[in-house]
Amino acid sequence: MKSGKLYALGVAELVRGYAQGVLSPVEVMQSVLDRVESWEDKLQATWLLRPDFALEQAQASEARWRRGAPLGPLDGVPVSIKENIATRGDPLPAGTAAVDLAPAPADAPPAARLKETGAVFFAKTTMPDYGMLSSGLSSFHRLARNPWDLSRTPGGSSAGAGAAAAAGYGPLHLGTDIGGSLRLPASWCGIFTLKPSLGRIPIDPPYMGRAAGPMTRTVSDAALAMQVLSRPDARDSMNLPPQDIPWQDFDVEPGHLRGLRIGLLLDAGCGLAVEPEVREAVEQAARRLEEAGAIIEPMQPFMSQAMLDGMDHLWRMRSLVDMKALRSDQRAKVLPYIRQWAESAAEFSGEHVFRAFSQFHTTRVATVQACARFDYVISPVAPNLPAAAEAPSPTNDPLRPLEHIGFTVPYNMSEQPAASINCGYSSGGLPIGLQIAGQRFDDLGVLRVARAFEQIRGEQHPWPEPANA
């Protein structure tokens, strides 16, 4: 086992190997670091990559396992953390060169939970300016790229995390999502993620619709991470009450699908039209679920362009207010696309902003009502295949920046869990994600449906390899 691809082992395999004494956290971490070195000059997915610090943590973990005293269920597991999740002593650029760098005073809740369990933190992963792009384009970080096709974006805003997971930078990566920032890169990089119910994973600072979640190659790795990430933290005012969820019971057979009522949504009702290859892959996924015994029912769109535009305009105004607080030299460093997007709100009236804000609640109500008669809802994650790496958004238009999030953003506003799992490939070999959404609080149910689908979805393409491998 030691001579194999240790970087590609899952969480359960690692922990079992550590417990049995046949795997070394140090050797695993070194394998991950070697893998990063083979890819990173092309992907540019990490920031604050610190090999020596990672190996020190791995040595401490190895000593604990030898004593039979691991700190928790992720002790010795390599993990990367998205740059906007605070880690004590490290700055938070928020993806933009406009921010004055200062060390964070404390670990944010997700980072704290991972460190408490002994996970080995080896790098932060990159994001675009203020997390407001579905790409790896940043005025602070290097341009992140998609390992399946280096000319394409990995998505965003959890851009580096998506690329890192697909490239094999270890089994576990932590990202965030306010409109699709976990699920979009998961879809375009062919990995798995769970955007949990709002408050399931505490986060600081909390914000309407904002969630943290695991980004992994398998459902298993995400489920095992949830047992740690979902522990409560009083710093999150939206943190759900502590609940004893049996996350380890995610591993169901395909027969679990029998009798489930699953809505099939192929039209978001707003934004970009679904590309034919994406639609075909999702329809094929629906047929596989139906063959396994699920009851598939077509759905009518419940989003509208007014809802999407309202959320867009409120976020423009929020960003404009944030930018007005910057010095002029700082504002000049913000990505021009983001500046133009935010400054377009300068002429919005108070009434316009109020009506825009109202669309958040309208979206929530429409989403809950549309999903009420189903156990789960499936759809594309994104209507499109990944755009060019250099493009800030699929439209490349700052006045139409969110046309690709019509399938993902509703579940942020409704606080429902939603996952992305690979369900097929384009003719050019690019991954296509299936979104699985559940009722509010049914995070474990979404994981179970995803695990059942993982077993029936058909043969997967080999994970991408660096050109010099």
C-alpha positions in Angstrom: 0.0 0.0 0.0 2.9 2.4 0.8 4.1 2.2 -2.8 0.7 3.2 -4.3 -0.9 6.6 -4.9 -1.4 7.6 -1.3 -2.6 11.0 -2.3 -5.7 9.3 -3.9 -6.8 7.3 -0.9 -10.1 8.3 0.7 -10.7 9.3 4.2 -11.9 5.9 5.4 -9.0 4.2 3.8 -6.5 6.6 5.4 -8.0 6.4 8.9 -8.2 2.6 8.8 -4.6 2.4 7.6 -3.4 4.7 10.4 -5.3 2.7 13.0 -3.8 -0.6 11.7 -0.3 0.9 11.5 0.0 0.1 7.7 -0.2 3.8 6.7 1.9 6.7 7.9 0.4 10.3 8.0 3.8 11.6 7.1 4.1 9.4 4.0 0.6 10.3 3.0 1.2 14.0 3.4 4.4 13.7 1.4 2.6 12.0 -1.4 0.0 14.8 -1.5 2.8 17.4 -1.5 4.5 15.5 -4.4 1.1 15.5 -6.2 0.7 19.2 -5.7 4.2 19.8 -7.1 3.4 17.9 -10.2 0.3 19.9 -10.9 0.5 23.3 -9.3 2.5 25.3 -11.9 -0.4 24.5 -14.3 -3.5 24.7 -12.0 -2.4 27.5 -9.6 -5.0 26.3 -7.1 -3.3 27.0 -3.8 -2.0 29.9 -1.7 0.0 29.7 1.5 1.2 26.2 0.5 3.5 25.3 3.5 5.1 21.8 3.1 7.3 22.0 6.2 4.3 23.0 8.4 2.2 20.2 6.9 4.8 17.6 7.6 5.2 18.8 11.2 1.5 18.3 11.7 1.7 14.9 10.0 4.5 13.9 12.4 2.4 14.9 15.4 -0.5 12.9 14.0 1.6 9.8 13.4 2.8 10.0 17.0 -0.8 10.1 18.2 -1.8 7.1 16.2 1.2 5.1 17.5 0.0 5.9 21.0 -3.5 4.9 20.1 -4.8 8.4 20.9 -6.0 10.1 17.7 -7.7 13.5 18.3 -10.7 12.5 16.2 -12.0 10.8 13.1 -10.0 12.9 10.6 -6.6 12.8 12.4 -3.9 12.7 9.8 -6.2 13.4 6.9 -4.7 16.1 4.5 -7.1 19.1 4.0 -7.0 22.4 2.2 -9.2 25.3 3.3 -10.6 28.0 1.0 -8.9 31.3 1.4 -11.9 33.2 2.8 -12.3 30.8 5.8 -10.1 32.3 8.5 -7.1 30.4 9.9 -5.4 31.9 12.8 -2.4 34.0 11.9 -3.1 34.0 8.2 -4.4 37.0 6.2 -7.8 37.0 4.4 -7.3 38.7 1.0 -10.9 37.7 -0.2 -9.4 37.0 -3.6 -8.6 40.7 -4.2 -5.4 42.8 -4.3 -7.5 45.6 -2.8 -7.4 44.2 0.8 -4.8 45.3 3.3 -3.4 42.0 4.6 -3.6 41.3 8.4 -3.4 38.1 10.3 -6.7 36.6 11.3 -7.1 36.5 15.1 -8.8 33.1 15.3 -9.8 30.0 13.2 -13.3 30.3 11.7 -15.6 27.5 12.9 -15.0 25.1 10.0 -11.2 25.4 10.3 -11.4 25.1 14.0 -13.3 21.8 13.8 -10.9 20.3 11.3 -7.8 21.3 13.4 -9.4 20.0 16.6 -9.8 16.5 15.0 -6.2 16.4 13.9 -6.6 17.0 10.2 -3.4 18.1 8.5 -3.9 21.6 7.0 -1.4 22.1 4.1 -2.7 25.0 2.1 -5.3 27.6 1.4 -7.1 27.4 -1.9 -7.7 30.4 -4.2 -10.9 32.3 -5.1 -11.8 35.3 -7.3 -12.3 38.9 -6.1 -14.7 38.9 -3.2 -16.0 35.5 -4.2 -18.3 37.1 -6.7 -17.3 35.2 -9.8 -17.8 31.6 -11.0 -14.2 31.5 -12.2 -10.6 31.4 -10.9 -9.9 34.9 -12.1 -8.5 37.1 -9.3 -6.6 40.4 -8.9 -4.6 38.8 -6.0 -4.1 35.1 -6.8 -2.8 33.5 -10.0 -5.4 32.3 -12.5 -6.8 28.9 -11.4 -7.4 26.4 -14.1 -9.4 23.2 -14.6 -7.3 20.0 -14.6 -9.7 18.4 -17.1 -8.8 21.1 -19.6 -6.3 23.8 -18.7 -8.0 26.2 -21.1 -11.2 26.1 -19.1 -12.2 27.6 -15.7 -12.6 25.3 -12.7 -15.6 27.4 -11.7 -15.9 29.4 -8.5 -15.9 31.0 -6.2 -14.3 27.8 -4.6 -12.1 27.7 -7.7 -8.9 26.4 -6.2 -10.7 23.8 -4.0 -12.5 22.4 -7.0 -9.3 22.1 -9.1 -7.4 20.7 -6.1 -9.9 17.9 -5.5 -10.1 16.9 -9.1 -6.3 16.9 -9.4 -5.8 14.7 -6.4 -4.4 17.1 -3.8 -5.6 14.7 -1.1 -9.2 13.7 -0.2 -10.7 16.7 1.5 -11.1 20.4 0.6 -13.3 23.0 2.3 -15.1 25.6 0.3 -18.1 28.0 0.7 -21.2 28.8 -1.3 -23.7 31.7 -1.4 -25.2 31.1 -4.9 -23.4 28.1 -6.2 -19.8 28.5 -5.2 -19.4 24.9 -4.1 -21.6 23.2 -6.6 -20.5 25.1 -9.8 -16.8 24.1 -9.4 -17.8 20.6 -8.3 -19.8 20.2 -11.5 -17.2 21.6 -13.8 -14.4 19.7 -12.1 -16.3 16.4 -11.8 -16.1 16.1 -8.1 -18.7 15.8 -5.3 -19.8 18.5 -2.9 -22.6 19.1 -0.4 -24.0 22.6 0.2 -25.6 21.8 3.5 -28.7 23.3 5.1 -28.0 26.8 6.3 -26.5 26.6 9.7 -25.6 22.9 9.5 -21.9 23.8 9.3 -21.3 26.9 11.5 -19.4 29.7 9.8 -18.1 33.1 10.8 -19.1 35.6 9.6 -22.6 34.2 8.9 -24.6 35.8 6.1 -27.9 35.1 4.4 -27.5 32.0 2.2 -23.8 31.5 3.0 -22.7 27.9 3.7 -19.4 26.0 4.0 -19.1 22.5 2.7 -16.7 19.6 1.9 -15.4 19.2 -1.7 -14.2 15.6 -2.4 -13.9 13.0 -5.0 -16.5 10.7 -3.4 -19.7 10.9 -1.3 -18.0 8.9 1.4 -15.3 11.5 2.0 -17.9 14.3 2.2 -20.1 12.3 4.6 -17.2 11.5 6.9 -16.1 15.1 6.9 -19.7 16.2 7.9 -19.4 14.4 11.2 -16.7 16.9 12.2 -17.8 20.0 10.3 -21.4 20.0 11.6 -20.4 20.3 15.3 -21.9 23.5 16.8 -20.2 26.9 17.3 -21.8 29.8 19.1 -20.1 32.3 16.8 -22.7 31.5 14.0 -26.0 33.2 14.9 -27.7 30.9 12.3 -26.1 27.7 13.7 -28.7 24.9 13.8 -29.3 23.3 17.2 -27.0 20.4 17.9 -28.3 17.1 16.5 -27.0 13.6 16.6 -27.0 12.8 12.9 -25.6 9.4 12.0 -23.4 10.6 9.1 -21.7 7.2 9.0 -25.0 5.7 7.8 -24.8 7.4 4.4 -23.7 4.3 2.6 -27.0 2.9 1.2 -27.6 0.5 -1.6 -29.3 1.6 -4.9 -32.5 0.0 -3.6 -32.7 3.0 -1.3 -34.1 4.9 -4.3 -37.2 2.7 -4.7 -40.4 4.7 -4.2 -38.7 8.1 -3.7 -40.6 10.9 -5.5 -38.0 12.9 -7.4 -38.7 16.1 -9.3 -36.8 16.6 -12.6 -36.1 20.3 -13.3 -34.6 20.9 -16.8 -35.5 24.6 -17.1 -34.4 27.1 -14.5 -36.9 29.7 -15.7 -34.1 32.3 -16.0 -30.6 32.9 -17.2 -28.8 30.8 -19.8 -30.5 28.0 -21.7 -29.4 24.5 -20.9 -26.8 23.3 -23.4 -27.8 20.1 -25.2 -25.0 17.9 -23.7 -25.8 19.0 -20.2 -29.5 18.3 -20.7 -28.7 14.9 -22.2 -26.5 13.9 -19.2 -29.1 14.9 -16.7 -31.9 13.1 -18.5 -29.7 10.0 -18.6 -29.2 10.3 -14.8 -32.9 10.6 -14.3 -33.4 7.4 -16.4 -30.9 5.6 -14.2 -32.7 6.7 -11.0 -36.0 5.6 -12.5 -34.6 2.2 -13.4 -33.6 1.9 -9.8 -37.1 2.4 -8.6 -37.4 6.2 -8.1 -40.6 7.9 -9.3 -39.4 10.7 -11.6 -41.8 13.6 -12.2 -41.1 16.6 -14.6 -41.2 20.0 -12.9 -42.1 23.4 -14.2 -39.6 26.2 -13.6 -40.2 28.2 -10.4 -37.5 30.8 -10.7 -37.9 34.0 -12.8 -35.6 36.5 -14.3 -37.0 39.1 -11.9 -35.8 37.0 -8.9 -32.4 36.5 -10.4 -32.0 40.1 -11.3 -33.2 41.2 -7.9 -30.5 39.2 -6.1 -27.9 40.4 -8.6 -28.9 44.1 -8.0 -28.8 43.8 -4.2 -25.4 42.2 -4.3 -24.2 45.0 -6.7 -25.3 47.5 -4.1 -23.7 45.6 -1.3 -20.4 45.5 -3.2 -20.6 49.2 -4.1 -21.0 50.1 -0.5 -18.0 47.9 0.4 -15.9 49.5 -2.4 -16.8 53.0 -1.3 -15.2 52.2 2.1 -11.9 51.5 0.3 -9.2 54.0 -0.3 -8.9 55.1 -4.0 -5.7 53.2 -4.4 -7.4 50.1 -3.1 -10.4 50.5 -5.4 -8.1 50.7 -8.4 -6.8 47.2 -7.6 -10.2 45.5 -7.7 -10.7 43.4 -10.8 -12.2 45.8 -13.5 -15.1 43.4 -14.1 -16.1 43.5 -10.5 -15.7 47.3 -10.3 -17.9 47.8 -13.3 -20.5 45.4 -11.9 -20.7 47.1 -8.5 -20.5 50.7 -9.9 -23.6 50.0 -12.1 -25.6 50.2 -8.8 -24.7 53.8 -8.2 -27.9 55.1 -9.8 -30.3 52.6 -8.1 -33.0 54.3 -6.1 -34.0 53.3 -2.6 -37.2 51.8 -4.0 -35.2 49.8 -6.5 -32.9 48.3 -3.9 -35.9 47.5 -1.6 -37.6 45.7 -4.5 -34.4 43.9 -5.3 -34.0 42.7 -1.7 -37.6 41.5 -1.7 -36.7 39.0 -4.4 -34.6 37.0 -1.9 -37.7 36.1 0.1 -39.7 35.6 -3.1 -37.2 33.1 -4.3 -37.2 31.3 -0.9 -41.0 31.0 -0.9 -41.1 29.8 -4.6 -38.4 27.2 -4.0 -40.0 25.7 -0.9 -43.4 25.5 -2.6 -42.0 23.9 -5.7 -40.1 21.3 -3.8 -42.8 20.5 -1.2 -44.4 17.6 -3.1 -41.1 15.8 -3.8 -38.6 13.9 -1.6 -35.8 15.3 -3.7 -35.3 17.4 -6.8 -32.7 16.8 -9.5 -31.5 19.3 -12.1 -28.3 20.4 -13.9 -25.9 22.2 -11.6 -25.1 24.7 -14.3 -26.8 25.2 -17.7 -23.4 25.4 -19.4 -20.0 23.7 -19.7 -17.1 25.5 -18.2 -16.1 28.8 -19.8 -12.6 29.8 -20.8 -10.2 30.1 -17.9 -9.7 33.8 -18.4 -13.4 34.6 -18.6 -14.8 36.2 -15.3 -18.2 34.6 -16.0 -19.9 32.5 -18.7 -21.4 35.6 -20.3 -18.3 37.7 -19.9 -20.7 40.6 -19.3 -20.7 42.4 -15.9 -24.3 43.5 -16.5 -25.4 39.8 -17.0 -23.1 38.2 -14.5 -25.3 35.6 -12.8 -27.1 34.0 -15.8 -25.6 30.6 -14.9 -26.8 30.3 -11.3 -30.5 29.8 -11.8 -30.4 26.2 -10.7 -28.1 26.7 -7.7 -29.0 30.0 -6.0 -32.6 29.0 -5.0 -31.4 26.5 -2.5 -29.2 29.1 -0.8 -32.2 31.3 -0.2 -34.5 28.4 0.8 -31.8 27.0 3.1 -32.2 23.5 1.7 -29.3 21.1 1.2 -28.1 20.5 -2.4 -25.3 18.4 -3.7 -23.4 18.2 -7.0 -22.3 14.8 -8.3 -20.8 14.0 -11.7 -23.3 12.4 -14.0 -21.6 12.4 -17.4 -19.2 14.0 -19.8 -19.4 16.3 -22.8 -18.1 15.0 -26.2 -14.9 16.8 -25.3 -14.5 14.9 -22.0 -15.6 17.7 -19.7 -17.5 16.7 -16.5 -21.2 17.5 -16.1 -22.8 17.8 -12.6 -26.2 16.6 -11.4 -27.7 18.6 -8.6 -29.6 16.7 -5.9 -31.6 19.0 -3.6 -33.5 17.8 -0.5 -36.0 19.2 2.0 -34.6 21.6 4.6 -32.5 19.8 7.2 -32.4 16.5 5.2 -28.6 16.7 4.6 -28.1 13.0 5.3 -30.9 12.1 2.9 -29.2 14.0 0.1 -26.0 12.2 0.9 -27.8 8.9 0.7 -29.4 9.6 -2.6 -26.1 10.8 -4.0 -24.4 7.6 -2.7 -27.1 5.4 -4.3 -26.6 7.3 -7.6 -22.8 7.1 -7.3 -23.2 3.3 -7.6 -25.5 3.3 -10.7 -24.2 6.3 -12.7 -22.0 4.3 -15.0 -18.3 4.1 -15.6 -16.3 7.3 -14.8 -13.4 8.7 -16.8 -10.0 8.4 -15.1 -9.0 11.4 -13.1 -6.9 13.9 -15.0 -3.1 13.6 -14.8 -0.5 16.3 -15.3 1.1 16.3 -18.8 4.5 15.3 -17.4 3.2 12.4 -15.3 
